[in-house]
Amino acid sequence: MGFIPPKKLEDAQHIAIATCNQMDILLSWNFKHLSNIQKQLSVKIINEKEGYFYPLILTNPMEVVYENE
């Protein structure tokens, strides 16, 4: 793929697991390899090229907003 370094196989596995299981969001504190908009766009392009069209949001826990009921 090229956008995840070969030494970061676990990051690529997390993306693959989230993609194949059609998860809405992949939360991570890893801002360099997972939780950033550029990686999200790269994942979207590659996933669609491979036939996965379910949107996956890569974000960090600070971006998740909880509403009190």
PDB file of N, CA, C and O in Angstrom:
ATOM      1  N   MET A   1       0.818  -1.182   0.000  1.00  0.00           N
ATOM      2  CA  MET A   1       0.000   0.000   0.000  1.00  0.00           C
ATOM      3  C   MET A   1       0.865   1.249   0.000  1.00  0.00           C
ATOM      4  O   MET A   1       0.641   2.162  -0.794  1.00  0.00           O
ATOM      5  N   GLY A   2       1.848   1.292   0.884  1.00  0.00           N
ATOM      6  CA  GLY A   2       2.767   2.402   0.859  1.00  0.00           C
ATOM      7  C   GLY A   2       2.519   3.500   1.874  1.00  0.00           C
ATOM      8  O   GLY A   2       3.465   4.198   2.242  1.00  0.00           O
ATOM      9  N   PHE A   3       1.303   3.689   2.343  1.00  0.00           N
ATOM     10  CA  PHE A   3       1.065   4.791   3.266  1.00  0.00           C
ATOM     11  C   PHE A   3       1.225   4.365   4.726  1.00  0.00           C
ATOM     12  O   PHE A   3       1.317   5.224   5.603  1.00  0.00           O
ATOM     13  N   ILE A   4       1.260   3.078   5.003  1.00  0.00           N
ATOM     14  CA  ILE A   4       1.588   2.573   6.333  1.00  0.00           C
ATOM     15  C   ILE A   4       2.974   1.923   6.218  1.00  0.00           C
ATOM     16  O   ILE A   4       3.169   1.030   5.394  1.00  0.00           O
ATOM     17  N   PRO A   5       3.924   2.361   7.029  1.00  0.00           N
ATOM     18  CA  PRO A   5       5.276   1.797   6.937  1.00  0.00           C
ATOM     19  C   PRO A   5       5.292   0.292   7.208  1.00  0.00           C
ATOM     20  O   PRO A   5       4.519  -0.194   8.034  1.00  0.00           O
ATOM     21  N   PRO A   6       6.159  -0.444   6.526  1.00  0.00           N
ATOM     22  CA  PRO A   6       6.232  -1.903   6.729  1.00  0.00           C
ATOM     23  C   PRO A   6       6.455  -2.305   8.189  1.00  0.00           C
ATOM     24  O   PRO A   6       6.000  -3.369   8.608  1.00  0.00           O
ATOM     25  N   LYS A   7       7.137  -1.484   8.955  1.00  0.00           N
ATOM     26  CA  LYS A   7       7.394  -1.813  10.363  1.00  0.00           C
ATOM     27  C   LYS A   7       6.167  -1.600  11.238  1.00  0.00           C
ATOM     28  O   LYS A   7       6.197  -1.935  12.423  1.00  0.00           O
ATOM     29  N   LYS A   8       5.100  -1.057  10.694  1.00  0.00           N
ATOM     30  CA  LYS A   8       3.872  -0.794  11.444  1.00  0.00           C
ATOM     31  C   LYS A   8       2.746  -1.724  10.984  1.00  0.00           C
ATOM     32  O   LYS A   8       1.626  -1.283  10.724  1.00  0.00           O
ATOM     33  N   LEU A   9       3.061  -3.002  10.892  1.00  0.00           N
ATOM     34  CA  LEU A   9       2.096  -4.008  10.441  1.00  0.00           C
ATOM     35  C   LEU A   9       0.827  -3.999  11.289  1.00  0.00           C
ATOM     36  O   LEU A   9      -0.266  -4.208  10.763  1.00  0.00           O
ATOM     37  N   GLU A  10       0.958  -3.758  12.598  1.00  0.00           N
ATOM     38  CA  GLU A  10      -0.209  -3.754  13.476  1.00  0.00           C
ATOM     39  C   GLU A  10      -1.192  -2.647  13.079  1.00  0.00           C
ATOM     40  O   GLU A  10      -2.405  -2.840  13.162  1.00  0.00           O
ATOM     41  N   ASP A  11      -0.680  -1.498  12.651  1.00  0.00           N
ATOM     42  CA  ASP A  11      -1.556  -0.411  12.211  1.00  0.00           C
ATOM     43  C   ASP A  11      -2.350  -0.827  10.972  1.00  0.00           C
ATOM     44  O   ASP A  11      -3.551  -0.576  10.880  1.00  0.00           O
ATOM     45  N   ALA A  12      -1.673  -1.457  10.033  1.00  0.00           N
ATOM     46  CA  ALA A  12      -2.350  -1.938   8.826  1.00  0.00           C
ATOM     47  C   ALA A  12      -3.384  -3.001   9.172  1.00  0.00           C
ATOM     48  O   ALA A  12      -4.458  -3.043   8.571  1.00  0.00           O
ATOM     49  N   GLN A  13      -3.068  -3.856  10.136  1.00  0.00           N
ATOM     50  CA  GLN A  13      -4.022  -4.886  10.560  1.00  0.00           C
ATOM     51  C   GLN A  13      -5.254  -4.259  11.205  1.00  0.00           C
ATOM     52  O   GLN A  13      -6.373  -4.713  10.965  1.00  0.00           O
ATOM     53  N   HIS A  14      -5.068  -3.237  12.007  1.00  0.00           N
ATOM     54  CA  HIS A  14      -6.213  -2.560  12.624  1.00  0.00           C
ATOM     55  C   HIS A  14      -7.135  -1.972  11.565  1.00  0.00           C
ATOM     56  O   HIS A  14      -8.357  -2.074  11.676  1.00  0.00           O
ATOM     57  N   ILE A  15      -6.559  -1.364  10.548  1.00  0.00           N
ATOM     58  CA  ILE A  15      -7.354  -0.798   9.457  1.00  0.00           C
ATOM     59  C   ILE A  15      -8.090  -1.906   8.717  1.00  0.00           C
ATOM     60  O   ILE A  15      -9.272  -1.765   8.404  1.00  0.00           O
ATOM     61  N   ALA A  16      -7.400  -3.002   8.436  1.00  0.00           N
ATOM     62  CA  ALA A  16      -8.018  -4.114   7.708  1.00  0.00           C
ATOM     63  C   ALA A  16      -9.167  -4.730   8.497  1.00  0.00           C
ATOM     64  O   ALA A  16     -10.221  -5.023   7.933  1.00  0.00           O
ATOM     65  N   ILE A  17      -8.972  -4.927   9.788  1.00  0.00           N
ATOM     66  CA  ILE A  17     -10.024  -5.508  10.630  1.00  0.00           C
ATOM     67  C   ILE A  17     -11.236  -4.590  10.681  1.00  0.00           C
ATOM     68  O   ILE A  17     -12.371  -5.048  10.553  1.00  0.00           O
ATOM     69  N   ALA A  18     -10.995  -3.289  10.868  1.00  0.00           N
ATOM     70  CA  ALA A  18     -12.100  -2.321  10.907  1.00  0.00           C
ATOM     71  C   ALA A  18     -12.832  -2.279   9.574  1.00  0.00           C
ATOM     72  O   ALA A  18     -14.060  -2.197   9.542  1.00  0.00           O
ATOM     73  N   THR A  19     -12.089  -2.333   8.477  1.00  0.00           N
ATOM     74  CA  THR A  19     -12.690  -2.292   7.142  1.00  0.00           C
ATOM     75  C   THR A  19     -13.543  -3.533   6.889  1.00  0.00           C
ATOM     76  O   THR A  19     -14.704  -3.421   6.497  1.00  0.00           O
ATOM     77  N   CYS A  20     -12.977  -4.700   7.108  1.00  0.00           N
ATOM     78  CA  CYS A  20     -13.683  -5.951   6.814  1.00  0.00           C
ATOM     79  C   CYS A  20     -14.913  -6.154   7.697  1.00  0.00           C
ATOM     80  O   CYS A  20     -15.866  -6.823   7.299  1.00  0.00           O
ATOM     81  N   ASN A  21     -14.887  -5.576   8.889  1.00  0.00           N
ATOM     82  CA  ASN A  21     -16.021  -5.704   9.810  1.00  0.00           C
ATOM     83  C   ASN A  21     -16.971  -4.521   9.733  1.00  0.00           C
ATOM     84  O   ASN A  21     -17.870  -4.386  10.563  1.00  0.00           O
ATOM     85  N   GLN A  22     -16.776  -3.670   8.747  1.00  0.00           N
ATOM     86  CA  GLN A  22     -17.615  -2.501   8.494  1.00  0.00           C
ATOM     87  C   GLN A  22     -17.839  -1.669   9.755  1.00  0.00           C
ATOM     88  O   GLN A  22     -18.965  -1.285  10.071  1.00  0.00           O
ATOM     89  N   MET A  23     -16.764  -1.403  10.458  1.00  0.00           N
ATOM     90  CA  MET A  23     -16.848  -0.545  11.632  1.00  0.00           C
ATOM     91  C   MET A  23     -16.975   0.905  11.183  1.00  0.00           C
ATOM     92  O   MET A  23     -16.419   1.296  10.156  1.00  0.00           O
ATOM     93  N   ASP A  24     -17.701   1.690  11.949  1.00  0.00           N
ATOM     94  CA  ASP A  24     -17.897   3.099  11.603  1.00  0.00           C
ATOM     95  C   ASP A  24     -16.646   3.928  11.869  1.00  0.00           C
ATOM     96  O   ASP A  24     -16.274   4.789  11.072  1.00  0.00           O
ATOM     97  N   ILE A  25     -16.004   3.654  13.004  1.00  0.00           N
ATOM     98  CA  ILE A  25     -14.888   4.478  13.464  1.00  0.00           C
ATOM     99  C   ILE A  25     -13.755   3.594  13.974  1.00  0.00           C
ATOM    100  O   ILE A  25     -13.983   2.584  14.639  1.00  0.00           O
ATOM    101  N   LEU A  26     -12.540   3.997  13.650  1.00  0.00           N
ATOM    102  CA  LEU A  26     -11.350   3.398  14.239  1.00  0.00           C
ATOM    103  C   LEU A  26     -10.709   4.480  15.103  1.00  0.00           C
ATOM    104  O   LEU A  26     -10.150   5.449  14.590  1.00  0.00           O
ATOM    105  N   LEU A  27     -10.796   4.302  16.427  1.00  0.00           N
ATOM    106  CA  LEU A  27     -10.226   5.270  17.372  1.00  0.00           C
ATOM    107  C   LEU A  27      -8.786   4.902  17.676  1.00  0.00           C
ATOM    108  O   LEU A  27      -8.460   3.735  17.891  1.00  0.00           O
ATOM    109  N   SER A  28      -7.929   5.912  17.690  1.00  0.00           N
ATOM    110  CA  SER A  28      -6.528   5.664  17.996  1.00  0.00           C
ATOM    111  C   SER A  28      -5.868   6.940  18.485  1.00  0.00           C
ATOM    112  O   SER A  28      -6.230   8.041  18.069  1.00  0.00           O
ATOM    113  N   TRP A  29      -4.892   6.781  19.375  1.00  0.00           N
ATOM    114  CA  TRP A  29      -4.057   7.904  19.789  1.00  0.00           C
ATOM    115  C   TRP A  29      -2.865   8.034  18.847  1.00  0.00           C
ATOM    116  O   TRP A  29      -2.052   8.946  19.004  1.00  0.00           O
ATOM    117  N   ASN A  30      -2.751   7.139  17.876  1.00  0.00           N
ATOM    118  CA  ASN A  30      -1.633   7.139  16.936  1.00  0.00           C
ATOM    119  C   ASN A  30      -1.888   8.178  15.840  1.00  0.00           C
ATOM    120  O   ASN A  30      -2.443   7.855  14.790  1.00  0.00           O
ATOM    121  N   PHE A  31      -1.485   9.406  16.087  1.00  0.00           N
ATOM    122  CA  PHE A  31      -1.734  10.500  15.148  1.00  0.00           C
ATOM    123  C   PHE A  31      -0.890  10.381  13.882  1.00  0.00           C
ATOM    124  O   PHE A  31      -1.282  10.890  12.832  1.00  0.00           O
ATOM    125  N   LYS A  32       0.235   9.730  13.965  1.00  0.00           N
ATOM    126  CA  LYS A  32       1.133   9.649  12.809  1.00  0.00           C
ATOM    127  C   LYS A  32       0.641   8.659  11.752  1.00  0.00           C
ATOM    128  O   LYS A  32       0.661   8.972  10.562  1.00  0.00           O
ATOM    129  N   HIS A  33       0.207   7.484  12.166  1.00  0.00           N
ATOM    130  CA  HIS A  33      -0.138   6.445  11.200  1.00  0.00           C
ATOM    131  C   HIS A  33      -1.618   6.111  11.091  1.00  0.00           C
ATOM    132  O   HIS A  33      -2.025   5.458  10.130  1.00  0.00           O
ATOM    133  N   LEU A  34      -2.429   6.538  12.040  1.00  0.00           N
ATOM    134  CA  LEU A  34      -3.842   6.154  11.982  1.00  0.00           C
ATOM    135  C   LEU A  34      -4.794   7.337  12.082  1.00  0.00           C
ATOM    136  O   LEU A  34      -5.647   7.525  11.215  1.00  0.00           O
ATOM    137  N   SER A  35      -4.655   8.109  13.102  1.00  0.00           N
ATOM    138  CA  SER A  35      -5.662   9.111  13.420  1.00  0.00           C
ATOM    139  C   SER A  35      -5.361  10.468  12.778  1.00  0.00           C
ATOM    140  O   SER A  35      -5.056  11.441  13.468  1.00  0.00           O
ATOM    141  N   ASN A  36      -5.453  10.514  11.452  1.00  0.00           N
ATOM    142  CA  ASN A  36      -5.311  11.801  10.771  1.00  0.00           C
ATOM    143  C   ASN A  36      -6.044  11.765   9.437  1.00  0.00           C
ATOM    144  O   ASN A  36      -6.250  10.700   8.855  1.00  0.00           O
ATOM    145  N   ILE A  37      -6.426  12.923   8.970  1.00  0.00           N
ATOM    146  CA  ILE A  37      -7.282  13.021   7.785  1.00  0.00           C
ATOM    147  C   ILE A  37      -6.593  12.502   6.525  1.00  0.00           C
ATOM    148  O   ILE A  37      -7.255  11.917   5.667  1.00  0.00           O
ATOM    149  N   GLN A  38      -5.299  12.698   6.395  1.00  0.00           N
ATOM    150  CA  GLN A  38      -4.597  12.218   5.201  1.00  0.00           C
ATOM    151  C   GLN A  38      -4.623  10.700   5.119  1.00  0.00           C
ATOM    152  O   GLN A  38      -4.820  10.136   4.043  1.00  0.00           O
ATOM    153  N   LYS A  39      -4.423  10.036   6.255  1.00  0.00           N
ATOM    154  CA  LYS A  39      -4.505   8.566   6.267  1.00  0.00           C
ATOM    155  C   LYS A  39      -5.929   8.116   5.969  1.00  0.00           C
ATOM    156  O   LYS A  39      -6.130   7.128   5.263  1.00  0.00           O
ATOM    157  N   GLN A  40      -6.911   8.827   6.495  1.00  0.00           N
ATOM    158  CA  GLN A  40      -8.313   8.477   6.238  1.00  0.00           C
ATOM    159  C   GLN A  40      -8.609   8.536   4.743  1.00  0.00           C
ATOM    160  O   GLN A  40      -9.286   7.657   4.211  1.00  0.00           O
ATOM    161  N   LEU A  41      -8.114   9.556   4.069  1.00  0.00           N
ATOM    162  CA  LEU A  41      -8.329   9.667   2.621  1.00  0.00           C
ATOM    163  C   LEU A  41      -7.620   8.546   1.872  1.00  0.00           C
ATOM    164  O   LEU A  41      -8.168   7.990   0.921  1.00  0.00           O
ATOM    165  N   SER A  42      -6.408   8.214   2.296  1.00  0.00           N
ATOM    166  CA  SER A  42      -5.667   7.120   1.660  1.00  0.00           C
ATOM    167  C   SER A  42      -6.392   5.789   1.844  1.00  0.00           C
ATOM    168  O   SER A  42      -6.487   4.992   0.911  1.00  0.00           O
ATOM    169  N   VAL A  43      -6.903   5.555   3.059  1.00  0.00           N
ATOM    170  CA  VAL A  43      -7.650   4.325   3.329  1.00  0.00           C
ATOM    171  C   VAL A  43      -8.895   4.263   2.455  1.00  0.00           C
ATOM    172  O   VAL A  43      -9.201   3.214   1.888  1.00  0.00           O
ATOM    173  N   LYS A  44      -9.606   5.364   2.343  1.00  0.00           N
ATOM    174  CA  LYS A  44     -10.822   5.413   1.523  1.00  0.00           C
ATOM    175  C   LYS A  44     -10.519   5.052   0.070  1.00  0.00           C
ATOM    176  O   LYS A  44     -11.232   4.250  -0.533  1.00  0.00           O
ATOM    177  N   ILE A  45      -9.482   5.632  -0.481  1.00  0.00           N
ATOM    178  CA  ILE A  45      -9.112   5.369  -1.880  1.00  0.00           C
ATOM    179  C   ILE A  45      -8.744   3.911  -2.078  1.00  0.00           C
ATOM    180  O   ILE A  45      -9.218   3.271  -3.018  1.00  0.00           O
ATOM    181  N   ILE A  46      -7.906   3.381  -1.202  1.00  0.00           N
ATOM    182  CA  ILE A  46      -7.475   1.982  -1.345  1.00  0.00           C
ATOM    183  C   ILE A  46      -8.629   1.027  -1.088  1.00  0.00           C
ATOM    184  O   ILE A  46      -8.788   0.047  -1.815  1.00  0.00           O
ATOM    185  N   ASN A  47      -9.435   1.293  -0.070  1.00  0.00           N
ATOM    186  CA  ASN A  47     -10.578   0.421   0.205  1.00  0.00           C
ATOM    187  C   ASN A  47     -11.525   0.365  -0.988  1.00  0.00           C
ATOM    188  O   ASN A  47     -11.967  -0.715  -1.378  1.00  0.00           O
ATOM    189  N   GLU A  48     -11.837   1.511  -1.567  1.00  0.00           N
ATOM    190  CA  GLU A  48     -12.744   1.525  -2.724  1.00  0.00           C
ATOM    191  C   GLU A  48     -12.133   0.807  -3.917  1.00  0.00           C
ATOM    192  O   GLU A  48     -12.837   0.124  -4.662  1.00  0.00           O
ATOM    193  N   LYS A  49     -10.838   0.956  -4.100  1.00  0.00           N
ATOM    194  CA  LYS A  49     -10.149   0.243  -5.188  1.00  0.00           C
ATOM    195  C   LYS A  49     -10.258  -1.271  -5.006  1.00  0.00           C
ATOM    196  O   LYS A  49     -10.318  -2.024  -5.977  1.00  0.00           O
ATOM    197  N   GLU A  50     -10.283  -1.704  -3.733  1.00  0.00           N
ATOM    198  CA  GLU A  50     -10.369  -3.131  -3.411  1.00  0.00           C
ATOM    199  C   GLU A  50     -11.804  -3.618  -3.243  1.00  0.00           C
ATOM    200  O   GLU A  50     -12.027  -4.789  -2.934  1.00  0.00           O
ATOM    201  N   GLY A  51     -12.785  -2.728  -3.443  1.00  0.00           N
ATOM    202  CA  GLY A  51     -14.184  -3.140  -3.401  1.00  0.00           C
ATOM    203  C   GLY A  51     -14.884  -2.936  -2.069  1.00  0.00           C
ATOM    204  O   GLY A  51     -15.993  -3.430  -1.872  1.00  0.00           O
ATOM    205  N   TYR A  52     -14.252  -2.217  -1.156  1.00  0.00           N
ATOM    206  CA  TYR A  52     -14.863  -1.917   0.148  1.00  0.00           C
ATOM    207  C   TYR A  52     -15.342  -0.468   0.130  1.00  0.00           C
ATOM    208  O   TYR A  52     -14.538   0.464   0.090  1.00  0.00           O
ATOM    209  N   PHE A  53     -16.654  -0.293   0.158  1.00  0.00           N
ATOM    210  CA  PHE A  53     -17.220   1.044   0.033  1.00  0.00           C
ATOM    211  C   PHE A  53     -17.833   1.574   1.328  1.00  0.00           C
ATOM    212  O   PHE A  53     -18.360   2.686   1.348  1.00  0.00           O
ATOM    213  N   TYR A  54     -17.773   0.800   2.400  1.00  0.00           N
ATOM    214  CA  TYR A  54     -18.305   1.251   3.690  1.00  0.00           C
ATOM    215  C   TYR A  54     -17.348   2.304   4.246  1.00  0.00           C
ATOM    216  O   TYR A  54     -16.146   2.052   4.336  1.00  0.00           O
ATOM    217  N   PRO A  55     -17.857   3.476   4.618  1.00  0.00           N
ATOM    218  CA  PRO A  55     -16.959   4.541   5.091  1.00  0.00           C
ATOM    219  C   PRO A  55     -16.345   4.213   6.458  1.00  0.00           C
ATOM    220  O   PRO A  55     -17.039   3.755   7.366  1.00  0.00           O
ATOM    221  N   LEU A  56     -15.067   4.447   6.588  1.00  0.00           N
ATOM    222  CA  LEU A  56     -14.353   4.238   7.845  1.00  0.00           C
ATOM    223  C   LEU A  56     -13.743   5.571   8.265  1.00  0.00           C
ATOM    224  O   LEU A  56     -12.985   6.184   7.513  1.00  0.00           O
ATOM    225  N   ILE A  57     -14.077   6.003   9.456  1.00  0.00           N
ATOM    226  CA  ILE A  57     -13.539   7.251   9.988  1.00  0.00           C
ATOM    227  C   ILE A  57     -12.366   6.916  10.899  1.00  0.00           C
ATOM    228  O   ILE A  57     -12.503   6.130  11.837  1.00  0.00           O
ATOM    229  N   LEU A  58     -11.218   7.514  10.618  1.00  0.00           N
ATOM    230  CA  LEU A  58     -10.047   7.363  11.477  1.00  0.00           C
ATOM    231  C   LEU A  58      -9.957   8.618  12.332  1.00  0.00           C
ATOM    232  O   LEU A  58      -9.781   9.719  11.811  1.00  0.00           O
ATOM    233  N   THR A  59     -10.078   8.454  13.639  1.00  0.00           N
ATOM    234  CA  THR A  59     -10.071   9.619  14.517  1.00  0.00           C
ATOM    235  C   THR A  59      -9.496   9.254  15.876  1.00  0.00           C
ATOM    236  O   THR A  59      -9.165   8.097  16.134  1.00  0.00           O
ATOM    237  N   ASN A  60      -9.382  10.247  16.733  1.00  0.00           N
ATOM    238  CA  ASN A  60      -8.848  10.013  18.073  1.00  0.00           C
ATOM    239  C   ASN A  60      -9.965  10.180  19.106  1.00  0.00           C
ATOM    240  O   ASN A  60     -10.993  10.792  18.817  1.00  0.00           O
ATOM    241  N   PRO A  61      -9.765   9.645  20.290  1.00  0.00           N
ATOM    242  CA  PRO A  61     -10.818   9.712  21.312  1.00  0.00           C
ATOM    243  C   PRO A  61     -11.241  11.126  21.679  1.00  0.00           C
ATOM    244  O   PRO A  61     -12.374  11.328  22.118  1.00  0.00           O
ATOM    245  N   MET A  62     -10.373  12.100  21.512  1.00  0.00           N
ATOM    246  CA  MET A  62     -10.718  13.482  21.831  1.00  0.00           C
ATOM    247  C   MET A  62     -11.786  14.041  20.887  1.00  0.00           C
ATOM    248  O   MET A  62     -12.473  15.002  21.233  1.00  0.00           O
ATOM    249  N   GLU A  63     -11.928  13.456  19.715  1.00  0.00           N
ATOM    250  CA  GLU A  63     -12.893  13.921  18.732  1.00  0.00           C
ATOM    251  C   GLU A  63     -14.279  13.327  18.923  1.00  0.00           C
ATOM    252  O   GLU A  63     -15.243  13.784  18.308  1.00  0.00           O
ATOM    253  N   VAL A  64     -14.384  12.317  19.767  1.00  0.00           N
ATOM    254  CA  VAL A  64     -15.661  11.669  19.996  1.00  0.00           C
ATOM    255  C   VAL A  64     -16.430  12.467  21.043  1.00  0.00           C
ATOM    256  O   VAL A  64     -15.944  12.708  22.148  1.00  0.00           O
ATOM    257  N   VAL A  65     -17.612  12.858  20.677  1.00  0.00           N
ATOM    258  CA  VAL A  65     -18.437  13.676  21.557  1.00  0.00           C
ATOM    259  C   VAL A  65     -19.542  12.814  22.142  1.00  0.00           C
ATOM    260  O   VAL A  65     -20.251  12.114  21.418  1.00  0.00           O
ATOM    261  N   TYR A  66     -19.679  12.873  23.449  1.00  0.00           N
ATOM    262  CA  TYR A  66     -20.745  12.155  24.120  1.00  0.00           C
ATOM    263  C   TYR A  66     -21.806  13.144  24.556  1.00  0.00           C
ATOM    264  O   TYR A  66     -21.491  14.192  25.120  1.00  0.00           O
ATOM    265  N   GLU A  67     -23.046  12.821  24.302  1.00  0.00           N
ATOM    266  CA  GLU A  67     -24.145  13.688  24.727  1.00  0.00           C
ATOM    267  C   GLU A  67     -24.773  13.096  25.980  1.00  0.00           C
ATOM    268  O   GLU A  67     -24.998  11.889  26.065  1.00  0.00           O
ATOM    269  N   ASN A  68     -25.048  13.945  26.934  1.00  0.00           N
ATOM    270  CA  ASN A  68     -25.752  13.507  28.138  1.00  0.00           C
ATOM    271  C   ASN A  68     -27.238  13.487  27.852  1.00  0.00           C
ATOM    272  O   ASN A  68     -27.776  14.409  27.240  1.00  0.00           O
ATOM    273  N   GLU A  69     -27.886  12.454  28.287  1.00  0.00           N
ATOM    274  CA  GLU A  69     -29.334  12.354  28.077  1.00  0.00           C
ATOM    275  C   GLU A  69     -30.073  12.942  29.232  1.00  0.00           C
ATOM    276  O   GLU A  69     -31.304  12.951  29.238  1.00  0.00           O
TER     277      GLU A  69
END
